[in-house]
Amino acid sequence: MMKKQFNSIEEINHELKILDVKRDLEFHRMVKSFDDLKEAFTPFKLLRSTFGSVTSLVSNSNGIQAFLVSTLIKFIFKKRS
């Protein structure tokens, strides 16, 4: 990596301001990503995602697979009741 040459204090200060803004931007991106991750793991989102996957599996499967998946779901809900 080549070192950057500066000709004045103003150039250094300008580069430091740019780096500071970049650091702040990356920090806010990281916080947003963390918030998005927390949101993805809310109970409602997990439940909706699970049932969406099961619905997709059943609708794209043959009769035997659909029967087995629906029987498994019924069994799980009966166990919890």
mmCIF file of the N, C-alpha and C atoms, coordinates in Angstrom:
data_MODEL
# 
_entry.id   MODEL 
# 
loop_
_atom_site.group_PDB 
_atom_site.id 
_atom_site.type_symbol 
_atom_site.label_atom_id 
_atom_site.label_alt_id 
_atom_site.label_comp_id 
_atom_site.label_asym_id 
_atom_site.label_entity_id 
_atom_site.label_seq_id 
_atom_site.pdbx_PDB_ins_code 
_atom_site.Cartn_x 
_atom_site.Cartn_y 
_atom_site.Cartn_z 
_atom_site.occupancy 
_atom_site.B_iso_or_equiv 
_atom_site.pdbx_formal_charge 
_atom_site.auth_seq_id 
_atom_site.auth_comp_id 
_atom_site.auth_asym_id 
_atom_site.auth_atom_id 
_atom_site.pdbx_PDB_model_num 
ATOM 1   N N  . MET A 1 1  ? 0.845   -1.171  0.000  1.00 0.00 ? 1  MET A N  1 
ATOM 2   C CA . MET A 1 1  ? 0.000   0.000   0.000  1.00 0.00 ? 1  MET A CA 1 
ATOM 3   C C  . MET A 1 1  ? 0.894   1.239   0.000  1.00 0.00 ? 1  MET A C  1 
ATOM 4   N N  . MET A 1 2  ? 0.563   2.170   -0.872 1.00 0.00 ? 2  MET A N  1 
ATOM 5   C CA . MET A 1 2  ? 1.353   3.384   -0.992 1.00 0.00 ? 2  MET A CA 1 
ATOM 6   C C  . MET A 1 2  ? 0.868   4.428   0.005  1.00 0.00 ? 2  MET A C  1 
ATOM 7   N N  . LYS A 1 3  ? 1.807   5.093   0.654  1.00 0.00 ? 3  LYS A N  1 
ATOM 8   C CA . LYS A 1 3  ? 1.438   6.124   1.614  1.00 0.00 ? 3  LYS A CA 1 
ATOM 9   C C  . LYS A 1 3  ? 1.018   7.389   0.880  1.00 0.00 ? 3  LYS A C  1 
ATOM 10  N N  . LYS A 1 4  ? 0.009   8.032   1.435  1.00 0.00 ? 4  LYS A N  1 
ATOM 11  C CA . LYS A 1 4  ? -0.485  9.259   0.836  1.00 0.00 ? 4  LYS A CA 1 
ATOM 12  C C  . LYS A 1 4  ? 0.393   10.422  1.273  1.00 0.00 ? 4  LYS A C  1 
ATOM 13  N N  . GLN A 1 5  ? 0.709   11.293  0.326  1.00 0.00 ? 5  GLN A N  1 
ATOM 14  C CA . GLN A 1 5  ? 1.528   12.469  0.602  1.00 0.00 ? 5  GLN A CA 1 
ATOM 15  C C  . GLN A 1 5  ? 0.628   13.690  0.786  1.00 0.00 ? 5  GLN A C  1 
ATOM 16  N N  . PHE A 1 6  ? 0.871   14.429  1.830  1.00 0.00 ? 6  PHE A N  1 
ATOM 17  C CA . PHE A 1 6  ? 0.116   15.656  2.098  1.00 0.00 ? 6  PHE A CA 1 
ATOM 18  C C  . PHE A 1 6  ? 1.052   16.850  1.977  1.00 0.00 ? 6  PHE A C  1 
ATOM 19  N N  . ASN A 1 7  ? 0.500   17.924  1.431  1.00 0.00 ? 7  ASN A N  1 
ATOM 20  C CA . ASN A 1 7  ? 1.309   19.128  1.239  1.00 0.00 ? 7  ASN A CA 1 
ATOM 21  C C  . ASN A 1 7  ? 0.983   20.230  2.237  1.00 0.00 ? 7  ASN A C  1 
ATOM 22  N N  . SER A 1 8  ? -0.093  20.030  2.989  1.00 0.00 ? 8  SER A N  1 
ATOM 23  C CA . SER A 1 8  ? -0.449  21.073  3.954  1.00 0.00 ? 8  SER A CA 1 
ATOM 24  C C  . SER A 1 8  ? -1.302  20.483  5.072  1.00 0.00 ? 8  SER A C  1 
ATOM 25  N N  . ILE A 1 9  ? -1.420  21.227  6.136  1.00 0.00 ? 9  ILE A N  1 
ATOM 26  C CA . ILE A 1 9  ? -2.276  20.846  7.261  1.00 0.00 ? 9  ILE A CA 1 
ATOM 27  C C  . ILE A 1 9  ? -3.731  20.783  6.811  1.00 0.00 ? 9  ILE A C  1 
ATOM 28  N N  . GLU A 1 10 ? -4.124  21.664  5.914  1.00 0.00 ? 10 GLU A N  1 
ATOM 29  C CA . GLU A 1 10 ? -5.505  21.676  5.422  1.00 0.00 ? 10 GLU A CA 1 
ATOM 30  C C  . GLU A 1 10 ? -5.852  20.363  4.722  1.00 0.00 ? 10 GLU A C  1 
ATOM 31  N N  . GLU A 1 11 ? -4.908  19.844  3.943  1.00 0.00 ? 11 GLU A N  1 
ATOM 32  C CA . GLU A 1 11 ? -5.139  18.554  3.278  1.00 0.00 ? 11 GLU A CA 1 
ATOM 33  C C  . GLU A 1 11 ? -5.307  17.440  4.302  1.00 0.00 ? 11 GLU A C  1 
ATOM 34  N N  . ILE A 1 12 ? -4.497  17.468  5.329  1.00 0.00 ? 12 ILE A N  1 
ATOM 35  C CA . ILE A 1 12 ? -4.601  16.458  6.394  1.00 0.00 ? 12 ILE A CA 1 
ATOM 36  C C  . ILE A 1 12 ? -5.946  16.573  7.095  1.00 0.00 ? 12 ILE A C  1 
ATOM 37  N N  . ASN A 1 13 ? -6.329  17.791  7.450  1.00 0.00 ? 13 ASN A N  1 
ATOM 38  C CA . ASN A 1 13 ? -7.616  17.985  8.122  1.00 0.00 ? 13 ASN A CA 1 
ATOM 39  C C  . ASN A 1 13 ? -8.777  17.561  7.246  1.00 0.00 ? 13 ASN A C  1 
ATOM 40  N N  . HIS A 1 14 ? -8.678  17.849  5.957  1.00 0.00 ? 14 HIS A N  1 
ATOM 41  C CA . HIS A 1 14 ? -9.737  17.444  5.018  1.00 0.00 ? 14 HIS A CA 1 
ATOM 42  C C  . HIS A 1 14 ? -9.843  15.914  4.966  1.00 0.00 ? 14 HIS A C  1 
ATOM 43  N N  . GLU A 1 15 ? -8.723  15.246  4.878  1.00 0.00 ? 15 GLU A N  1 
ATOM 44  C CA . GLU A 1 15 ? -8.716  13.774  4.842  1.00 0.00 ? 15 GLU A CA 1 
ATOM 45  C C  . GLU A 1 15 ? -9.265  13.198  6.152  1.00 0.00 ? 15 GLU A C  1 
ATOM 46  N N  . LEU A 1 16 ? -8.921  13.808  7.269  1.00 0.00 ? 16 LEU A N  1 
ATOM 47  C CA . LEU A 1 16 ? -9.442  13.348  8.565  1.00 0.00 ? 16 LEU A CA 1 
ATOM 48  C C  . LEU A 1 16 ? -10.961 13.502  8.642  1.00 0.00 ? 16 LEU A C  1 
ATOM 49  N N  . LYS A 1 17 ? -11.481 14.595  8.099  1.00 0.00 ? 17 LYS A N  1 
ATOM 50  C CA . LYS A 1 17 ? -12.942 14.780  8.080  1.00 0.00 ? 17 LYS A CA 1 
ATOM 51  C C  . LYS A 1 17 ? -13.609 13.723  7.227  1.00 0.00 ? 17 LYS A C  1 
ATOM 52  N N  . ILE A 1 18 ? -13.019 13.426  6.078  1.00 0.00 ? 18 ILE A N  1 
ATOM 53  C CA . ILE A 1 18 ? -13.575 12.378  5.207  1.00 0.00 ? 18 ILE A CA 1 
ATOM 54  C C  . ILE A 1 18 ? -13.577 11.035  5.927  1.00 0.00 ? 18 ILE A C  1 
ATOM 55  N N  . LEU A 1 19 ? -12.482 10.707  6.572  1.00 0.00 ? 19 LEU A N  1 
ATOM 56  C CA . LEU A 1 19 ? -12.391 9.436   7.304  1.00 0.00 ? 19 LEU A CA 1 
ATOM 57  C C  . LEU A 1 19 ? -13.385 9.387   8.460  1.00 0.00 ? 19 LEU A C  1 
ATOM 58  N N  . ASP A 1 20 ? -13.601 10.509  9.116  1.00 0.00 ? 20 ASP A N  1 
ATOM 59  C CA . ASP A 1 20 ? -14.560 10.572  10.213 1.00 0.00 ? 20 ASP A CA 1 
ATOM 60  C C  . ASP A 1 20 ? -15.978 10.317  9.709  1.00 0.00 ? 20 ASP A C  1 
ATOM 61  N N  . VAL A 1 21 ? -16.321 10.911  8.575  1.00 0.00 ? 21 VAL A N  1 
ATOM 62  C CA . VAL A 1 21 ? -17.655 10.705  7.990  1.00 0.00 ? 21 VAL A CA 1 
ATOM 63  C C  . VAL A 1 21 ? -17.819 9.244   7.566  1.00 0.00 ? 21 VAL A C  1 
ATOM 64  N N  . LYS A 1 22 ? -16.790 8.666   6.975  1.00 0.00 ? 22 LYS A N  1 
ATOM 65  C CA . LYS A 1 22 ? -16.843 7.248   6.572  1.00 0.00 ? 22 LYS A CA 1 
ATOM 66  C C  . LYS A 1 22 ? -17.030 6.342   7.792  1.00 0.00 ? 22 LYS A C  1 
ATOM 67  N N  . ARG A 1 23 ? -16.305 6.651   8.866  1.00 0.00 ? 23 ARG A N  1 
ATOM 68  C CA . ARG A 1 23 ? -16.439 5.855   10.087 1.00 0.00 ? 23 ARG A CA 1 
ATOM 69  C C  . ARG A 1 23 ? -17.862 5.946   10.645 1.00 0.00 ? 23 ARG A C  1 
ATOM 70  N N  . ASP A 1 24 ? -18.412 7.164   10.686 1.00 0.00 ? 24 ASP A N  1 
ATOM 71  C CA . ASP A 1 24 ? -19.789 7.344   11.167 1.00 0.00 ? 24 ASP A CA 1 
ATOM 72  C C  . ASP A 1 24 ? -20.786 6.588   10.298 1.00 0.00 ? 24 ASP A C  1 
ATOM 73  N N  . LEU A 1 25 ? -20.590 6.652   8.994  1.00 0.00 ? 25 LEU A N  1 
ATOM 74  C CA . LEU A 1 25 ? -21.482 5.944   8.073  1.00 0.00 ? 25 LEU A CA 1 
ATOM 75  C C  . LEU A 1 25 ? -21.440 4.438   8.318  1.00 0.00 ? 25 LEU A C  1 
ATOM 76  N N  . GLU A 1 26 ? -20.246 3.893   8.456  1.00 0.00 ? 26 GLU A N  1 
ATOM 77  C CA . GLU A 1 26 ? -20.113 2.451   8.717  1.00 0.00 ? 26 GLU A CA 1 
ATOM 78  C C  . GLU A 1 26 ? -20.718 2.074   10.067 1.00 0.00 ? 26 GLU A C  1 
ATOM 79  N N  . PHE A 1 27 ? -20.558 2.927   11.060 1.00 0.00 ? 27 PHE A N  1 
ATOM 80  C CA . PHE A 1 27 ? -21.156 2.656   12.362 1.00 0.00 ? 27 PHE A CA 1 
ATOM 81  C C  . PHE A 1 27 ? -22.681 2.596   12.246 1.00 0.00 ? 27 PHE A C  1 
ATOM 82  N N  . HIS A 1 28 ? -23.270 3.562   11.533 1.00 0.00 ? 28 HIS A N  1 
ATOM 83  C CA . HIS A 1 28 ? -24.727 3.572   11.377 1.00 0.00 ? 28 HIS A CA 1 
ATOM 84  C C  . HIS A 1 28 ? -25.220 2.387   10.546 1.00 0.00 ? 28 HIS A C  1 
ATOM 85  N N  . ARG A 1 29 ? -24.438 1.972   9.577  1.00 0.00 ? 29 ARG A N  1 
ATOM 86  C CA . ARG A 1 29 ? -24.790 0.764   8.807  1.00 0.00 ? 29 ARG A CA 1 
ATOM 87  C C  . ARG A 1 29 ? -24.777 -0.460  9.717  1.00 0.00 ? 29 ARG A C  1 
ATOM 88  N N  . MET A 1 30 ? -23.786 -0.540  10.594 1.00 0.00 ? 30 MET A N  1 
ATOM 89  C CA . MET A 1 30 ? -23.695 -1.674  11.508 1.00 0.00 ? 30 MET A CA 1 
ATOM 90  C C  . MET A 1 30 ? -24.888 -1.682  12.470 1.00 0.00 ? 30 MET A C  1 
ATOM 91  N N  . VAL A 1 31 ? -25.250 -0.520  13.016 1.00 0.00 ? 31 VAL A N  1 
ATOM 92  C CA . VAL A 1 31 ? -26.395 -0.431  13.921 1.00 0.00 ? 31 VAL A CA 1 
ATOM 93  C C  . VAL A 1 31 ? -27.669 -0.822  13.192 1.00 0.00 ? 31 VAL A C  1 
ATOM 94  N N  . LYS A 1 32 ? -27.835 -0.360  11.954 1.00 0.00 ? 32 LYS A N  1 
ATOM 95  C CA . LYS A 1 32 ? -29.024 -0.710  11.163 1.00 0.00 ? 32 LYS A CA 1 
ATOM 96  C C  . LYS A 1 32 ? -29.077 -2.207  10.915 1.00 0.00 ? 32 LYS A C  1 
ATOM 97  N N  . SER A 1 33 ? -27.948 -2.807  10.586 1.00 0.00 ? 33 SER A N  1 
ATOM 98  C CA . SER A 1 33 ? -27.901 -4.254  10.363 1.00 0.00 ? 33 SER A CA 1 
ATOM 99  C C  . SER A 1 33 ? -28.282 -5.010  11.632 1.00 0.00 ? 33 SER A C  1 
ATOM 100 N N  . PHE A 1 34 ? -27.794 -4.547  12.761 1.00 0.00 ? 34 PHE A N  1 
ATOM 101 C CA . PHE A 1 34 ? -28.125 -5.180  14.033 1.00 0.00 ? 34 PHE A CA 1 
ATOM 102 C C  . PHE A 1 34 ? -29.621 -5.056  14.324 1.00 0.00 ? 34 PHE A C  1 
ATOM 103 N N  . ASP A 1 35 ? -30.184 -3.867  14.074 1.00 0.00 ? 35 ASP A N  1 
ATOM 104 C CA . ASP A 1 35 ? -31.623 -3.670  14.277 1.00 0.00 ? 35 ASP A CA 1 
ATOM 105 C C  . ASP A 1 35 ? -32.443 -4.554  13.333 1.00 0.00 ? 35 ASP A C  1 
ATOM 106 N N  . ASP A 1 36 ? -31.992 -4.685  12.088 1.00 0.00 ? 36 ASP A N  1 
ATOM 107 C CA . ASP A 1 36 ? -32.682 -5.552  11.131 1.00 0.00 ? 36 ASP A CA 1 
ATOM 108 C C  . ASP A 1 36 ? -32.629 -7.007  11.589 1.00 0.00 ? 36 ASP A C  1 
ATOM 109 N N  . LEU A 1 37 ? -31.494 -7.411  12.130 1.00 0.00 ? 37 LEU A N  1 
ATOM 110 C CA . LEU A 1 37 ? -31.346 -8.777  12.625 1.00 0.00 ? 37 LEU A CA 1 
ATOM 111 C C  . LEU A 1 37 ? -32.273 -9.033  13.807 1.00 0.00 ? 37 LEU A C  1 
ATOM 112 N N  . LYS A 1 38 ? -32.351 -8.079  14.738 1.00 0.00 ? 38 LYS A N  1 
ATOM 113 C CA . LYS A 1 38 ? -33.265 -8.224  15.875 1.00 0.00 ? 38 LYS A CA 1 
ATOM 114 C C  . LYS A 1 38 ? -34.705 -8.316  15.387 1.00 0.00 ? 38 LYS A C  1 
ATOM 115 N N  . GLU A 1 39 ? -35.055 -7.503  14.402 1.00 0.00 ? 39 GLU A N  1 
ATOM 116 C CA . GLU A 1 39 ? -36.416 -7.501  13.857 1.00 0.00 ? 39 GLU A CA 1 
ATOM 117 C C  . GLU A 1 39 ? -36.745 -8.827  13.182 1.00 0.00 ? 39 GLU A C  1 
ATOM 118 N N  . ALA A 1 40 ? -35.763 -9.425  12.534 1.00 0.00 ? 40 ALA A N  1 
ATOM 119 C CA . ALA A 1 40 ? -35.989 -10.696 11.834 1.00 0.00 ? 40 ALA A CA 1 
ATOM 120 C C  . ALA A 1 40 ? -36.276 -11.835 12.805 1.00 0.00 ? 40 ALA A C  1 
ATOM 121 N N  . PHE A 1 41 ? -35.833 -11.696 14.042 1.00 0.00 ? 41 PHE A N  1 
ATOM 122 C CA . PHE A 1 41 ? -36.021 -12.763 15.014 1.00 0.00 ? 41 PHE A CA 1 
ATOM 123 C C  . PHE A 1 41 ? -37.136 -12.492 16.020 1.00 0.00 ? 41 PHE A C  1 
ATOM 124 N N  . THR A 1 42 ? -38.075 -11.628 15.665 1.00 0.00 ? 42 THR A N  1 
ATOM 125 C CA . THR A 1 42 ? -39.239 -11.445 16.524 1.00 0.00 ? 42 THR A CA 1 
ATOM 126 C C  . THR A 1 42 ? -40.125 -12.675 16.377 1.00 0.00 ? 42 THR A C  1 
ATOM 127 N N  . PRO A 1 43 ? -40.887 -13.027 17.405 1.00 0.00 ? 43 PRO A N  1 
ATOM 128 C CA . PRO A 1 43 ? -41.730 -14.224 17.320 1.00 0.00 ? 43 PRO A CA 1 
ATOM 129 C C  . PRO A 1 43 ? -42.667 -14.220 16.114 1.00 0.00 ? 43 PRO A C  1 
ATOM 130 N N  . PHE A 1 44 ? -43.261 -13.077 15.810 1.00 0.00 ? 44 PHE A N  1 
ATOM 131 C CA . PHE A 1 44 ? -44.186 -13.008 14.687 1.00 0.00 ? 44 PHE A CA 1 
ATOM 132 C C  . PHE A 1 44 ? -43.479 -13.321 13.374 1.00 0.00 ? 44 PHE A C  1 
ATOM 133 N N  . LYS A 1 45 ? -42.304 -12.732 13.162 1.00 0.00 ? 45 LYS A N  1 
ATOM 134 C CA . LYS A 1 45 ? -41.567 -12.962 11.910 1.00 0.00 ? 45 LYS A CA 1 
ATOM 135 C C  . LYS A 1 45 ? -41.109 -14.418 11.800 1.00 0.00 ? 45 LYS A C  1 
ATOM 136 N N  . LEU A 1 46 ? -40.657 -14.993 12.906 1.00 0.00 ? 46 LEU A N  1 
ATOM 137 C CA . LEU A 1 46 ? -40.233 -16.397 12.881 1.00 0.00 ? 46 LEU A CA 1 
ATOM 138 C C  . LEU A 1 46 ? -41.399 -17.314 12.546 1.00 0.00 ? 46 LEU A C  1 
ATOM 139 N N  . LEU A 1 47 ? -42.549 -17.051 13.157 1.00 0.00 ? 47 LEU A N  1 
ATOM 140 C CA . LEU A 1 47 ? -43.733 -17.863 12.904 1.00 0.00 ? 47 LEU A CA 1 
ATOM 141 C C  . LEU A 1 47 ? -44.179 -17.731 11.459 1.00 0.00 ? 47 LEU A C  1 
ATOM 142 N N  . ARG A 1 48 ? -44.226 -16.491 10.966 1.00 0.00 ? 48 ARG A N  1 
ATOM 143 C CA . ARG A 1 48 ? -44.651 -16.249 9.587  1.00 0.00 ? 48 ARG A CA 1 
ATOM 144 C C  . ARG A 1 48 ? -43.684 -16.911 8.603  1.00 0.00 ? 48 ARG A C  1 
ATOM 145 N N  . SER A 1 49 ? -42.410 -16.831 8.874  1.00 0.00 ? 49 SER A N  1 
ATOM 146 C CA . SER A 1 49 ? -41.413 -17.441 7.995  1.00 0.00 ? 49 SER A CA 1 
ATOM 147 C C  . SER A 1 49 ? -41.557 -18.965 7.983  1.00 0.00 ? 49 SER A C  1 
ATOM 148 N N  . THR A 1 50 ? -41.769 -19.541 9.164  1.00 0.00 ? 50 THR A N  1 
ATOM 149 C CA . THR A 1 50 ? -41.914 -20.994 9.269  1.00 0.00 ? 50 THR A CA 1 
ATOM 150 C C  . THR A 1 50 ? -43.136 -21.473 8.509  1.00 0.00 ? 50 THR A C  1 
ATOM 151 N N  . PHE A 1 51 ? -44.279 -20.823 8.734  1.00 0.00 ? 51 PHE A N  1 
ATOM 152 C CA . PHE A 1 51 ? -45.490 -21.251 8.046  1.00 0.00 ? 51 PHE A CA 1 
ATOM 153 C C  . PHE A 1 51 ? -45.416 -20.980 6.548  1.00 0.00 ? 51 PHE A C  1 
ATOM 154 N N  . GLY A 1 52 ? -44.717 -19.927 6.149  1.00 0.00 ? 52 GLY A N  1 
ATOM 155 C CA . GLY A 1 52 ? -44.520 -19.667 4.727  1.00 0.00 ? 52 GLY A CA 1 
ATOM 156 C C  . GLY A 1 52 ? -43.717 -20.770 4.077  1.00 0.00 ? 52 GLY A C  1 
ATOM 157 N N  . SER A 1 53 ? -42.690 -21.254 4.768  1.00 0.00 ? 53 SER A N  1 
ATOM 158 C CA . SER A 1 53 ? -41.865 -22.347 4.241  1.00 0.00 ? 53 SER A CA 1 
ATOM 159 C C  . SER A 1 53 ? -42.663 -23.642 4.150  1.00 0.00 ? 53 SER A C  1 
ATOM 160 N N  . VAL A 1 54 ? -43.456 -23.920 5.176  1.00 0.00 ? 54 VAL A N  1 
ATOM 161 C CA . VAL A 1 54 ? -44.269 -25.139 5.176  1.00 0.00 ? 54 VAL A CA 1 
ATOM 162 C C  . VAL A 1 54 ? -45.316 -25.066 4.078  1.00 0.00 ? 54 VAL A C  1 
ATOM 163 N N  . THR A 1 55 ? -45.975 -23.916 3.935  1.00 0.00 ? 55 THR A N  1 
ATOM 164 C CA . THR A 1 55 ? -46.981 -23.755 2.896  1.00 0.00 ? 55 THR A CA 1 
ATOM 165 C C  . THR A 1 55 ? -46.362 -23.944 1.518  1.00 0.00 ? 55 THR A C  1 
ATOM 166 N N  . SER A 1 56 ? -45.186 -23.386 1.316  1.00 0.00 ? 56 SER A N  1 
ATOM 167 C CA . SER A 1 56 ? -44.486 -23.535 0.044  1.00 0.00 ? 56 SER A CA 1 
ATOM 168 C C  . SER A 1 56 ? -44.129 -24.998 -0.203 1.00 0.00 ? 56 SER A C  1 
ATOM 169 N N  . LEU A 1 57 ? -43.674 -25.679 0.839  1.00 0.00 ? 57 LEU A N  1 
ATOM 170 C CA . LEU A 1 57 ? -43.304 -27.089 0.708  1.00 0.00 ? 57 LEU A CA 1 
ATOM 171 C C  . LEU A 1 57 ? -44.515 -27.939 0.341  1.00 0.00 ? 57 LEU A C  1 
ATOM 172 N N  . VAL A 1 58 ? -45.620 -27.676 1.001  1.00 0.00 ? 58 VAL A N  1 
ATOM 173 C CA . VAL A 1 58 ? -46.825 -28.468 0.746  1.00 0.00 ? 58 VAL A CA 1 
ATOM 174 C C  . VAL A 1 58 ? -47.371 -28.185 -0.645 1.00 0.00 ? 58 VAL A C  1 
ATOM 175 N N  . SER A 1 59 ? -47.410 -26.932 -1.049 1.00 0.00 ? 59 SER A N  1 
ATOM 176 C CA . SER A 1 59 ? -47.997 -26.600 -2.345 1.00 0.00 ? 59 SER A CA 1 
ATOM 177 C C  . SER A 1 59 ? -47.133 -27.089 -3.507 1.00 0.00 ? 59 SER A C  1 
ATOM 178 N N  . ASN A 1 60 ? -45.839 -27.255 -3.294 1.00 0.00 ? 60 ASN A N  1 
ATOM 179 C CA . ASN A 1 60 ? -44.940 -27.712 -4.356 1.00 0.00 ? 60 ASN A CA 1 
ATOM 180 C C  . ASN A 1 60 ? -44.623 -29.197 -4.274 1.00 0.00 ? 60 ASN A C  1 
ATOM 181 N N  . SER A 1 61 ? -45.340 -29.928 -3.461 1.00 0.00 ? 61 SER A N  1 
ATOM 182 C CA . SER A 1 61 ? -45.000 -31.340 -3.271 1.00 0.00 ? 61 SER A CA 1 
ATOM 183 C C  . SER A 1 61 ? -46.096 -32.231 -3.845 1.00 0.00 ? 61 SER A C  1 
ATOM 184 N N  . ASN A 1 62 ? -45.770 -33.512 -3.916 1.00 0.00 ? 62 ASN A N  1 
ATOM 185 C CA . ASN A 1 62 ? -46.781 -34.463 -4.364 1.00 0.00 ? 62 ASN A CA 1 
ATOM 186 C C  . ASN A 1 62 ? -47.695 -34.814 -3.195 1.00 0.00 ? 62 ASN A C  1 
ATOM 187 N N  . GLY A 1 63 ? -48.691 -35.619 -3.415 1.00 0.00 ? 63 GLY A N  1 
ATOM 188 C CA . GLY A 1 63 ? -49.706 -35.917 -2.412 1.00 0.00 ? 63 GLY A CA 1 
ATOM 189 C C  . GLY A 1 63 ? -49.162 -36.542 -1.141 1.00 0.00 ? 63 GLY A C  1 
ATOM 190 N N  . ILE A 1 64 ? -48.218 -37.452 -1.263 1.00 0.00 ? 64 ILE A N  1 
ATOM 191 C CA . ILE A 1 64 ? -47.678 -38.142 -0.085 1.00 0.00 ? 64 ILE A CA 1 
ATOM 192 C C  . ILE A 1 64 ? -46.903 -37.162 0.801  1.00 0.00 ? 64 ILE A C  1 
ATOM 193 N N  . GLN A 1 65 ? -46.083 -36.326 0.189  1.00 0.00 ? 65 GLN A N  1 
ATOM 194 C CA . GLN A 1 65 ? -45.334 -35.350 0.972  1.00 0.00 ? 65 GLN A CA 1 
ATOM 195 C C  . GLN A 1 65 ? -46.276 -34.369 1.667  1.00 0.00 ? 65 GLN A C  1 
ATOM 196 N N  . ALA A 1 66 ? -47.293 -33.912 0.955  1.00 0.00 ? 66 ALA A N  1 
ATOM 197 C CA . ALA A 1 66 ? -48.257 -32.978 1.544  1.00 0.00 ? 66 ALA A CA 1 
ATOM 198 C C  . ALA A 1 66 ? -48.954 -33.626 2.730  1.00 0.00 ? 66 ALA A C  1 
ATOM 199 N N  . PHE A 1 67 ? -49.323 -34.883 2.586  1.00 0.00 ? 67 PHE A N  1 
ATOM 200 C CA . PHE A 1 67 ? -49.978 -35.602 3.678  1.00 0.00 ? 67 PHE A CA 1 
ATOM 201 C C  . PHE A 1 67 ? -49.054 -35.716 4.890  1.00 0.00 ? 67 PHE A C  1 
ATOM 202 N N  . LEU A 1 68 ? -47.796 -36.078 4.652  1.00 0.00 ? 68 LEU A N  1 
ATOM 203 C CA . LEU A 1 68 ? -46.846 -36.234 5.755  1.00 0.00 ? 68 LEU A CA 1 
ATOM 204 C C  . LEU A 1 68 ? -46.582 -34.907 6.471  1.00 0.00 ? 68 LEU A C  1 
ATOM 205 N N  . VAL A 1 69 ? -46.425 -33.844 5.719  1.00 0.00 ? 69 VAL A N  1 
ATOM 206 C CA . VAL A 1 69 ? -46.164 -32.542 6.336  1.00 0.00 ? 69 VAL A CA 1 
ATOM 207 C C  . VAL A 1 69 ? -47.370 -32.081 7.142  1.00 0.00 ? 69 VAL A C  1 
ATOM 208 N N  . SER A 1 70 ? -48.578 -32.215 6.574  1.00 0.00 ? 70 SER A N  1 
ATOM 209 C CA . SER A 1 70 ? -49.767 -31.781 7.307  1.00 0.00 ? 70 SER A CA 1 
ATOM 210 C C  . SER A 1 70 ? -49.993 -32.638 8.549  1.00 0.00 ? 70 SER A C  1 
ATOM 211 N N  . THR A 1 71 ? -49.699 -33.928 8.473  1.00 0.00 ? 71 THR A N  1 
ATOM 212 C CA . THR A 1 71 ? -49.821 -34.806 9.642  1.00 0.00 ? 71 THR A CA 1 
ATOM 213 C C  . THR A 1 71 ? -48.813 -34.405 10.719 1.00 0.00 ? 71 THR A C  1 
ATOM 214 N N  . LEU A 1 72 ? -47.611 -34.081 10.316 1.00 0.00 ? 72 LEU A N  1 
ATOM 215 C CA . LEU A 1 72 ? -46.584 -33.645 11.267 1.00 0.00 ? 72 LEU A CA 1 
ATOM 216 C C  . LEU A 1 72 ? -47.004 -32.353 11.960 1.00 0.00 ? 72 LEU A C  1 
ATOM 217 N N  . ILE A 1 73 ? -47.548 -31.418 11.218 1.00 0.00 ? 73 ILE A N  1 
ATOM 218 C CA . ILE A 1 73 ? -47.998 -30.150 11.803 1.00 0.00 ? 73 ILE A CA 1 
ATOM 219 C C  . ILE A 1 73 ? -49.125 -30.400 12.805 1.00 0.00 ? 73 ILE A C  1 
ATOM 220 N N  . LYS A 1 74 ? -50.083 -31.239 12.443 1.00 0.00 ? 74 LYS A N  1 
ATOM 221 C CA . LYS A 1 74 ? -51.174 -31.559 13.368 1.00 0.00 ? 74 LYS A CA 1 
ATOM 222 C C  . LYS A 1 74 ? -50.627 -32.201 14.638 1.00 0.00 ? 74 LYS A C  1 
ATOM 223 N N  . PHE A 1 75 ? -49.666 -33.103 14.489 1.00 0.00 ? 75 PHE A N  1 
ATOM 224 C CA . PHE A 1 75 ? -49.068 -33.775 15.634 1.00 0.00 ? 75 PHE A CA 1 
ATOM 225 C C  . PHE A 1 75 ? -48.385 -32.769 16.559 1.00 0.00 ? 75 PHE A C  1 
ATOM 226 N N  . ILE A 1 76 ? -47.658 -31.824 15.986 1.00 0.00 ? 76 ILE A N  1 
ATOM 227 C CA . ILE A 1 76 ? -46.972 -30.819 16.793 1.00 0.00 ? 76 ILE A CA 1 
ATOM 228 C C  . ILE A 1 76 ? -47.957 -29.970 17.562 1.00 0.00 ? 76 ILE A C  1 
ATOM 229 N N  . PHE A 1 77 ? -49.048 -29.541 16.911 1.00 0.00 ? 77 PHE A N  1 
ATOM 230 C CA . PHE A 1 77 ? -50.031 -28.712 17.586 1.00 0.00 ? 77 PHE A CA 1 
ATOM 231 C C  . PHE A 1 77 ? -50.804 -29.497 18.651 1.00 0.00 ? 77 PHE A C  1 
ATOM 232 N N  . LYS A 1 78 ? -51.047 -30.778 18.443 1.00 0.00 ? 78 LYS A N  1 
ATOM 233 C CA . LYS A 1 78 ? -51.741 -31.581 19.457 1.00 0.00 ? 78 LYS A CA 1 
ATOM 234 C C  . LYS A 1 78 ? -50.842 -31.771 20.682 1.00 0.00 ? 78 LYS A C  1 
ATOM 235 N N  . LYS A 1 79 ? -49.533 -31.916 20.472 1.00 0.00 ? 79 LYS A N  1 
ATOM 236 C CA . LYS A 1 79 ? -48.602 -32.070 21.585 1.00 0.00 ? 79 LYS A CA 1 
ATOM 237 C C  . LYS A 1 79 ? -48.563 -30.820 22.456 1.00 0.00 ? 79 LYS A C  1 
ATOM 238 N N  . ARG A 1 80 ? -48.685 -29.654 21.847 1.00 0.00 ? 80 ARG A N  1 
ATOM 239 C CA . ARG A 1 80 ? -48.603 -28.396 22.594 1.00 0.00 ? 80 ARG A CA 1 
ATOM 240 C C  . ARG A 1 80 ? -49.903 -28.080 23.314 1.00 0.00 ? 80 ARG A C  1 
ATOM 241 N N  . SER A 1 81 ? -50.989 -28.679 22.911 1.00 0.00 ? 81 SER A N  1 
ATOM 242 C CA . SER A 1 81 ? -52.286 -28.383 23.548 1.00 0.00 ? 81 SER A CA 1 
ATOM 243 C C  . SER A 1 81 ? -52.471 -29.133 24.828 1.00 0.00 ? 81 SER A C  1 
# 
